[in-house]
Amino acid sequence: MDHDFCNVDGARRLKQRIEEYWRERGYNVDVKLIEAGFVAAMRSARTDVRSDMVNGFPTKRAEAEERLRPSIRGLVGVA
């Protein structure tokens, strides 16, 4: 398994894992990927993962419909 979370692919995987983790627990977390460009100390480009969490915890609860599993989300409101 590739554990490099600083490149674009690793940062994207980390973003998905964070969002899924908190969605399963009933929270909305906004995670963004920021291209930082070349970093001399790392001798490579870097992608930062930023979120709206405070001290590692989400700040807002998911709405009731958003907490439903994706497989049944489309059934809400269907007559």
C-alpha positions, 0 to 999 in steps of 0.5 A, a space after each residue: 500500500 502506498 502511504 505517500 499522502 503528499 502527492 496528488 493521488 495519496 492526498 485524494 485517497 486521504 480526502 476520501 477516507 476522512 470524508 467517508 469516516 465522518 459521514 458514516 458517523 453522521 457528520 459533514 466534513 469539507 475537505 479540500 486539496 491545495 496544490 502547494 507546488 515544488 517544495 525545496 526541502 521535500 525535493 518534490 511537489 506537494 498537495 496539502 489536505 485541508 478541512 473545516 474540522 477543529 482539533 480533528 473533529 467536525 463542526 457540523 452534523 449531517 442533515 438527516 437525508 445525507 446520513 442515509 446510505 448512498 444506496 438508498 439515498 435516491 429512494 427518499 421522496 419517491 412515491 
